Amino acid sequence: MTAMKVTAELADWIVGLKGTDIPAEVREEGVRTFVNWIGCAVGGAHHETVDAALRAVEPFSGPRKATVLGRREKLDALHAALLNGITSHVLDYDDTHLKTIIHPAGPVASALMGLAEIRPLSGRDLLTALIVGVEVECRIGNAVYPDHYDRGWHITGTAGVFGAAAAVGYAIGLDAQKMRWALGLAATQSAGLREMFGTMTKSFHPGRAAQNGAMSAFLAEAGYDSSEQAIEAKRGFANVMSDKQDYSEILGELGTRWEAALNSYKPFACGIVIHPTIDGCQQIRDEIGGARVKEIAKVQLTTHPLVLELTGKTAPKTGLEGKFSVYHSAACALLHGDGAPTAFTDEVVNQPEIVALRDKVKATADPNCHEASVTIEVTFNDGSTLTKHVERAIGSRDLPLTNEQLETKFMNQATLVIGDAPSRALLDLAWTIEDLDRAAEVAEVSVPTAKLQNAAV
């Protein structure tokens, strides 16, 4: 495999792909990805982060033709991509490619939905483009993970911009030359720092990746050129931003090994590495009952070092910080049995009973523990103990959410924003995306009534 042809060969594959080349099971997972993304985008639509972003960008919007999902406001397509990328990620409830911890749909689907409202795009073509984008971003992520991530890059932002560029470029019919340019333009806009975890800026990363990726495709369409070796060149993406460059992860088995088929969906609204702890603590609560939770003297977690590196905030003060605290998450799961967005509000993070139990949670990093596993030992006031080991959490590839669980997750989020009947209509559209003549219909149905939007605000 010649490294100097990576960008070109990837571009050739993208533009040569036909929707019929994608296996049925991959398309089915693509639909699940889309359903989950819509639910998360609508569910997060009225978070204070989104309100702030709208106040900032509305004065600069071009023609207001594209919907901010779950809201009545419209923006130009590029700013709508930014906002929908933010809304879909702000609750940290979105999808995860577990091999890289990329959240694939946010950058890609947000860019495509903005496109669908300004140019004709069928649901089937949107789904094909979504799968293309997810495949591209996850393969590029595989090539540099974990070194790239360990340096401090937020890989959803850095790889996501490639996925958005590839998806929009595919949907608007770029040729191979222009697709190379689009990937190059995406590479030079690859960004996102892990330092931002626990702040509003974390959700800015997939939003900006969606906006910048779409812009990359539009620039290339207009004849705006770039390096055609942007991924693999000495001063290109992979060499500048990572000590690891495994180009076989990008080009190997294209069209036969599908990363897009490996997506997973969160049952809990926080960092993915906390999920085994929440799952285990919920199981413990179910076993001992809520009353005995108050008799807990100590909770000892044994987990992988990455868990504490990513989610080691011992004293979170805000809901966003709570999403990166394994201590808060354990306490909330034990005390309330909760891991949904309701567990990660400013109010809950600062509840005295949560803080008191959180202070009893200790954690030990063990490199021999798999990053997707945890051992929880609870000691009670009478000296008795209970131990629970979680090998893989619900929502993992080993224990994936069913379609019924995805529907419940969708409705629990969307109903609060647009009401029950509109949520069911939106869910039906999402499941049948391939049958829609106009993919933009999805965005139109997501708009709440004025009364509901005012209530949400």
C-alpha positions as CSV (number, residue, x, y, z in Angstrom):
1,M,0.0,0.0,0.0
2,T,1.5,3.3,-1.1
3,A,1.1,5.9,1.6
4,M,1.2,8.8,-0.9
5,K,-2.0,7.6,-2.6
6,V,-4.2,7.5,0.5
7,T,-6.3,10.6,-0.1
8,A,-6.6,9.9,-3.8
9,E,-7.6,6.3,-3.3
10,L,-10.1,7.1,-0.6
11,A,-11.6,9.8,-2.8
12,D,-11.9,7.4,-5.7
13,W,-13.8,4.9,-3.5
14,I,-16.2,7.5,-2.3
15,V,-17.2,8.8,-5.7
16,G,-17.4,5.3,-7.2
17,L,-19.7,3.9,-4.5
18,K,-23.3,3.1,-5.3
19,G,-26.0,2.8,-2.8
20,T,-26.6,-0.8,-3.9
21,D,-23.0,-1.6,-3.0
22,I,-23.8,-1.1,0.7
23,P,-25.0,-4.4,2.3
24,A,-28.5,-4.5,3.8
25,E,-27.3,-4.9,7.3
26,V,-25.1,-1.9,7.0
27,R,-28.0,0.2,5.7
28,E,-30.1,-1.1,8.6
29,E,-27.5,0.1,11.1
30,G,-27.4,3.4,9.2
31,V,-31.1,3.8,9.8
32,R,-30.6,3.1,13.5
33,T,-27.8,5.7,13.5
34,F,-30.2,8.3,11.9
35,V,-33.0,7.5,14.4
36,N,-30.7,7.9,17.4
37,W,-29.2,11.2,16.0
38,I,-32.6,12.8,15.4
39,G,-33.8,11.9,18.9
40,C,-30.6,13.4,20.5
41,A,-30.7,16.5,18.3
42,V,-34.3,17.3,19.2
43,G,-33.7,16.3,22.9
44,G,-30.9,18.7,23.3
45,A,-32.5,21.6,21.3
46,H,-33.3,23.8,24.3
47,H,-30.1,23.3,26.3
48,E,-28.6,26.6,27.5
49,T,-25.6,25.8,25.3
50,V,-27.8,25.9,22.2
51,D,-29.5,29.1,23.3
52,A,-26.1,30.8,23.6
53,A,-24.9,29.5,20.3
54,L,-28.1,30.8,18.6
55,R,-27.7,34.3,20.2
56,A,-24.2,34.4,18.8
57,V,-24.8,33.3,15.2
58,E,-28.3,34.5,14.4
59,P,-27.1,38.0,13.4
60,F,-24.7,36.5,10.9
61,S,-27.0,34.0,9.3
62,G,-27.6,34.0,5.5
63,P,-30.9,33.0,4.0
64,R,-32.9,31.2,6.7
65,K,-33.8,28.1,4.9
66,A,-32.6,25.3,7.2
67,T,-34.1,24.2,10.5
68,V,-32.5,24.0,13.9
69,L,-34.1,20.6,14.9
70,G,-36.5,20.8,17.7
71,R,-36.8,24.6,17.4
72,R,-38.7,27.1,15.4
73,E,-35.6,29.1,14.4
74,K,-34.2,28.7,10.9
75,L,-30.6,29.6,9.8
76,D,-28.6,29.3,6.6
77,A,-27.6,25.7,5.9
78,L,-24.0,26.0,7.2
79,H,-25.1,27.6,10.5
80,A,-27.9,25.1,10.9
81,A,-25.3,22.3,10.5
82,L,-23.3,24.0,13.3
83,L,-26.3,24.2,15.6
84,N,-27.6,20.7,14.9
85,G,-24.1,19.3,15.5
86,I,-24.2,21.1,18.9
87,T,-27.7,20.0,19.8
88,S,-27.1,16.3,18.9
89,H,-24.0,16.2,21.2
90,V,-24.7,18.5,24.0
91,L,-26.4,15.9,26.2
92,D,-23.6,13.4,25.5
93,Y,-26.3,10.9,24.6
94,D,-25.3,10.3,21.0
95,D,-23.8,7.3,19.1
96,T,-20.3,6.0,19.6
97,H,-17.9,4.1,17.4
98,L,-16.3,2.2,20.3
99,K,-13.0,1.5,18.6
100,T,-12.1,5.2,18.4
101,I,-14.7,6.8,20.8
102,I,-15.8,8.9,17.8
103,H,-19.5,10.1,17.9
104,P,-20.1,9.6,14.2
105,A,-23.5,10.9,13.4
106,G,-23.2,14.5,14.8
107,P,-20.8,15.9,12.2
108,V,-22.2,13.9,9.3
109,A,-26.0,13.9,9.7
110,S,-26.0,17.6,10.8
111,A,-24.2,18.6,7.6
112,L,-26.5,16.5,5.4
113,M,-29.7,17.8,7.0
114,G,-28.7,21.3,6.3
115,L,-28.0,20.3,2.7
116,A,-31.4,18.6,2.3
117,E,-33.2,21.8,3.0
118,I,-31.5,23.8,0.3
119,R,-31.1,21.2,-2.5
120,P,-33.3,18.2,-3.5
121,L,-32.2,15.1,-1.6
122,S,-34.1,11.9,-1.2
123,G,-34.1,10.0,2.1
124,R,-32.4,7.1,0.4
125,D,-29.6,9.3,-0.9
126,L,-29.3,11.0,2.5
127,L,-28.9,7.6,4.1
128,T,-26.3,6.5,1.6
129,A,-24.3,9.7,2.1
130,L,-24.6,9.3,5.9
131,I,-23.1,5.8,5.7
132,V,-20.3,7.1,3.4
133,G,-19.5,9.9,5.9
134,V,-19.5,7.6,8.9
135,E,-17.3,5.1,7.1
136,V,-14.8,7.7,6.1
137,E,-14.5,9.4,9.5
138,C,-14.2,6.1,11.4
139,R,-11.6,4.7,9.1
140,I,-9.5,7.9,9.4
141,G,-10.0,7.7,13.1
142,N,-8.8,4.1,13.2
143,A,-5.6,5.1,11.4
144,V,-4.5,7.5,14.1
145,Y,-6.2,6.2,17.3
146,P,-5.2,6.0,20.1
147,D,-2.1,8.1,19.7
148,H,-4.0,11.0,18.2
149,Y,-6.5,10.9,21.1
150,D,-3.8,10.6,23.7
151,R,-2.2,13.8,22.5
152,G,-5.4,15.6,23.5
153,W,-7.3,15.8,20.3
154,H,-11.1,15.3,20.5
155,I,-11.4,12.8,17.7
156,T,-15.1,13.5,17.0
157,G,-14.1,17.0,15.8
158,T,-10.9,16.1,14.1
159,A,-12.1,13.0,12.2
160,G,-15.7,14.2,11.9
161,V,-14.9,17.0,9.5
162,F,-13.7,14.4,7.0
163,G,-16.9,12.5,7.4
164,A,-19.0,15.6,6.8
165,A,-17.0,16.6,3.8
166,A,-17.2,13.1,2.3
167,A,-20.9,12.9,2.9
168,V,-21.9,16.2,1.5
169,G,-19.4,15.8,-1.4
170,Y,-21.0,12.5,-2.2
171,A,-24.5,13.9,-2.0
172,I,-23.8,16.8,-4.3
173,G,-21.9,14.5,-6.8
174,L,-18.3,15.7,-6.6
175,D,-16.0,14.0,-9.0
176,A,-12.7,12.4,-7.8
177,Q,-10.6,15.5,-8.3
178,K,-13.0,17.7,-6.3
179,M,-13.4,15.0,-3.7
180,R,-9.7,15.1,-3.1
181,W,-9.9,18.8,-2.7
182,A,-12.8,18.5,-0.3
183,L,-10.8,16.0,1.9
184,G,-7.9,18.4,1.8
185,L,-10.0,21.3,2.9
186,A,-11.4,19.2,5.6
187,A,-7.9,18.2,6.8
188,T,-6.8,21.7,7.2
189,Q,-9.9,22.4,9.4
190,S,-9.5,19.4,11.6
191,A,-9.8,20.5,15.2
192,G,-11.1,19.9,18.7
193,L,-9.3,19.7,22.1
194,R,-10.1,17.3,24.9
195,E,-9.3,20.1,27.3
196,M,-12.9,21.3,26.5
197,F,-14.6,18.3,28.0
198,G,-17.1,19.3,30.7
199,T,-17.8,22.7,29.0
200,M,-20.1,24.0,26.3
201,T,-17.2,23.9,23.8
202,K,-17.2,20.1,23.7
203,S,-20.4,20.1,21.7
204,F,-19.1,22.9,19.5
205,H,-16.6,20.3,18.0
206,P,-19.1,18.1,16.1
207,G,-21.1,21.2,15.2
208,R,-18.0,22.9,13.7
209,A,-17.0,19.7,12.1
210,A,-20.4,19.5,10.4
211,Q,-20.2,23.2,9.3
212,N,-16.6,23.0,8.1
213,G,-17.0,19.7,6.4
214,A,-20.0,20.9,4.4
215,M,-18.1,24.1,3.5
216,S,-15.2,22.0,2.3
217,A,-17.5,20.2,-0.1
218,F,-19.1,23.4,-1.4
219,L,-15.7,25.0,-1.9
220,A,-14.4,22.0,-3.8
221,E,-17.6,22.0,-5.9
222,A,-16.8,25.7,-6.9
223,G,-13.3,24.8,-8.0
224,Y,-11.4,25.7,-4.8
225,D,-8.4,23.4,-4.7
226,S,-6.2,22.0,-2.0
227,S,-3.4,19.5,-1.5
228,E,-4.4,16.1,-2.9
229,Q,-2.3,14.3,-0.2
230,A,-3.8,16.0,2.8
231,I,-4.1,12.9,4.9
232,E,-0.8,11.2,4.3
233,A,1.7,13.9,3.4
234,K,4.7,14.7,5.7
235,R,2.9,17.8,6.9
236,G,-0.6,16.4,6.4
237,F,-3.2,15.4,8.9
238,A,-1.9,12.0,10.1
239,N,1.8,12.9,10.5
240,V,1.2,16.3,12.1
241,M,-1.5,15.2,14.5
242,S,-0.5,11.6,15.5
243,D,2.5,9.4,16.1
244,K,0.5,6.5,14.6
245,Q,-0.3,6.3,10.9
246,D,-1.9,3.0,9.9
247,Y,-3.1,3.7,6.4
248,S,-4.4,0.2,6.0
249,E,-7.2,1.2,8.4
250,I,-8.3,3.7,5.8
251,L,-7.9,1.8,2.6
252,G,-8.0,-1.9,3.7
253,E,-11.0,-3.9,2.7
254,L,-13.0,-0.9,1.5
255,G,-16.5,-2.0,0.7
256,T,-16.2,-5.3,2.6
257,R,-15.3,-4.3,6.1
258,W,-17.8,-1.7,7.3
259,E,-17.0,0.5,10.3
260,A,-20.4,2.0,9.9
261,A,-21.9,-1.3,10.9
262,L,-20.2,-1.1,14.3
263,N,-22.0,1.9,15.7
264,S,-23.4,1.8,19.2
265,Y,-26.0,3.9,21.0
266,K,-25.8,5.2,24.5
267,P,-28.3,4.3,27.2
268,F,-26.7,6.9,29.5
269,A,-26.1,10.5,28.8
270,C,-22.4,10.9,29.7
271,G,-18.9,9.8,28.7
272,I,-19.0,6.3,27.3
273,V,-16.3,5.0,29.7
274,I,-18.6,5.6,32.7
275,H,-21.3,3.4,31.3
276,P,-20.1,0.1,33.0
277,T,-20.1,1.9,36.3
278,I,-23.7,3.2,35.9
279,D,-24.9,-0.1,34.6
280,G,-23.3,-1.9,37.6
281,C,-24.6,0.6,40.2
282,Q,-28.1,0.4,38.8
283,Q,-27.9,-3.4,39.1
284,I,-26.8,-3.0,42.7
285,R,-29.6,-0.6,43.5
286,D,-32.1,-3.1,42.0
287,E,-30.7,-5.9,44.2
288,I,-30.5,-4.0,47.5
289,G,-33.4,-1.6,47.2
290,G,-33.4,2.2,47.5
291,A,-33.6,2.2,51.3
292,R,-30.4,0.3,51.8
293,V,-28.5,2.7,49.5
294,K,-28.6,5.1,52.5
295,E,-26.6,2.6,54.5
296,I,-23.6,2.6,52.1
297,A,-20.3,3.5,53.8
298,K,-18.0,3.2,50.9
299,V,-18.0,2.5,47.1
300,Q,-14.8,1.2,45.6
301,L,-14.4,1.2,41.8
302,T,-11.6,-0.7,40.0
303,T,-11.4,0.5,36.5
304,H,-9.1,1.2,33.5
305,P,-6.8,4.3,33.8
306,L,-8.5,5.9,30.8
307,V,-11.8,6.1,32.8
308,L,-10.1,8.3,35.5
309,E,-8.2,10.2,32.9
310,L,-11.4,11.1,31.0
311,T,-14.0,11.2,33.8
312,G,-12.0,11.7,37.0
313,K,-13.7,15.0,38.1
314,T,-14.2,14.4,41.9
315,A,-16.2,17.6,42.6
316,P,-18.2,18.6,39.5
317,K,-20.2,21.8,39.9
318,T,-22.3,21.8,36.7
319,G,-24.3,19.3,34.8
320,L,-21.8,19.3,31.9
321,E,-18.9,18.6,34.4
322,G,-21.0,15.8,35.9
323,K,-20.9,14.0,32.6
324,F,-17.2,13.6,33.1
325,S,-17.4,12.4,36.7
326,V,-17.5,8.7,37.3
327,Y,-18.0,9.6,41.0
328,H,-21.1,11.6,40.4
329,S,-22.4,9.0,38.0
330,A,-22.0,6.2,40.5
331,A,-23.7,8.2,43.2
332,C,-26.6,9.2,41.0
333,A,-27.1,5.6,39.7
334,L,-27.1,4.2,43.2
335,L,-29.3,6.9,44.8
336,H,-31.8,7.6,42.0
337,G,-31.2,4.7,39.5
338,D,-30.6,7.4,36.9
339,G,-28.2,7.8,34.0
340,A,-30.5,9.7,31.6
341,P,-30.1,13.5,30.9
342,T,-32.0,14.2,34.2
343,A,-29.0,12.9,36.1
344,F,-26.7,15.5,34.6
345,T,-28.3,18.9,35.5
346,D,-26.7,21.6,37.6
347,E,-29.4,21.0,40.2
348,V,-28.8,17.2,40.5
349,V,-25.0,17.6,40.5
350,N,-25.2,19.9,43.6
351,Q,-27.9,18.0,45.5
352,P,-26.6,17.5,49.1
353,E,-27.5,13.8,49.2
354,I,-25.7,13.2,45.8
355,V,-22.6,15.1,47.0
356,A,-22.6,13.1,50.3
357,L,-22.7,9.7,48.5
358,R,-20.3,10.9,45.8
359,D,-17.7,11.6,48.5
360,K,-17.9,8.0,49.5
361,V,-17.0,6.8,46.0
362,K,-13.3,6.0,45.5
363,A,-11.7,4.7,42.3
364,T,-8.5,2.7,41.6
365,A,-7.0,2.6,38.1
366,D,-5.9,-0.9,37.1
367,P,-4.2,-1.2,33.6
368,N,-5.2,-4.9,33.6
369,C,-8.9,-4.0,33.7
370,H,-10.5,-3.6,30.3
371,E,-11.6,0.0,29.6
372,A,-15.2,-1.3,29.0
373,S,-15.3,-3.2,32.3
374,V,-15.5,-2.3,36.0
375,T,-15.6,-4.0,39.4
376,I,-17.7,-2.3,42.1
377,E,-17.4,-3.1,45.8
378,V,-19.9,-1.6,48.1
379,T,-19.3,-1.6,51.8
380,F,-22.2,-1.0,54.1
381,N,-22.3,0.6,57.6
382,D,-22.6,-2.8,59.2
383,G,-19.4,-4.0,57.5
384,S,-21.0,-6.3,55.0
385,T,-20.0,-6.0,51.3
386,L,-21.4,-6.6,47.9
387,T,-19.3,-6.9,44.7
388,K,-20.5,-6.5,41.2
389,H,-18.4,-7.0,38.1
390,V,-19.6,-5.6,34.7
391,E,-17.7,-7.1,31.8
392,R,-19.6,-5.0,29.2
393,A,-22.3,-2.5,29.7
394,I,-25.7,-2.3,28.2
395,G,-25.4,-0.3,24.9
396,S,-22.1,-1.9,24.0
397,R,-21.7,-4.1,20.9
398,D,-22.0,-7.1,23.2
399,L,-25.3,-5.8,24.6
400,P,-26.6,-3.4,22.0
401,L,-29.8,-1.4,22.4
402,T,-32.7,-3.0,20.6
403,N,-34.9,-1.0,18.2
404,E,-37.5,-0.9,20.9
405,Q,-35.0,0.6,23.4
406,L,-34.0,3.1,20.8
407,E,-37.6,4.1,20.3
408,T,-38.1,4.6,24.1
409,K,-34.9,6.7,24.3
410,F,-36.1,8.8,21.3
411,M,-39.6,9.4,22.8
412,N,-38.3,10.2,26.2
413,Q,-36.2,13.0,24.7
414,A,-38.4,14.3,21.9
415,T,-41.8,14.3,23.7
416,L,-40.5,17.0,26.1
417,V,-39.6,19.2,23.2
418,I,-42.2,18.8,20.5
419,G,-45.0,16.8,22.2
420,D,-46.1,13.2,22.0
421,A,-47.9,13.0,18.6
422,P,-45.3,15.0,16.7
423,S,-42.6,12.8,18.2
424,R,-44.2,9.7,17.1
425,A,-44.6,11.1,13.6
426,L,-41.0,12.1,13.6
427,L,-39.9,8.7,14.8
428,D,-41.9,7.0,12.0
429,L,-40.2,9.3,9.4
430,A,-36.8,8.5,10.8
431,W,-37.4,4.8,10.7
432,T,-38.6,5.0,7.1
433,I,-36.0,7.6,5.9
434,E,-35.2,5.5,2.8
435,D,-38.8,5.8,1.6
436,L,-38.9,9.6,1.6
437,D,-38.8,11.5,-1.6
438,R,-37.7,14.6,0.4
439,A,-35.4,14.1,3.3
440,A,-36.1,17.6,4.4
441,E,-39.5,16.4,5.6
442,V,-37.8,15.1,8.7
443,A,-36.5,18.6,9.7
444,E,-40.0,20.1,9.0
445,V,-41.7,17.7,11.3
446,S,-39.2,18.4,14.1
447,V,-40.4,22.0,14.6
448,P,-42.4,22.5,17.8
449,T,-45.5,24.7,18.1
450,A,-44.8,28.2,19.4
451,K,-46.5,27.2,22.7
452,L,-44.2,24.2,23.2
453,Q,-41.0,26.2,22.3
454,N,-42.0,28.9,24.7
455,A,-42.6,26.3,27.4
456,A,-39.2,24.7,26.8
457,V,-37.5,28.1,27.0
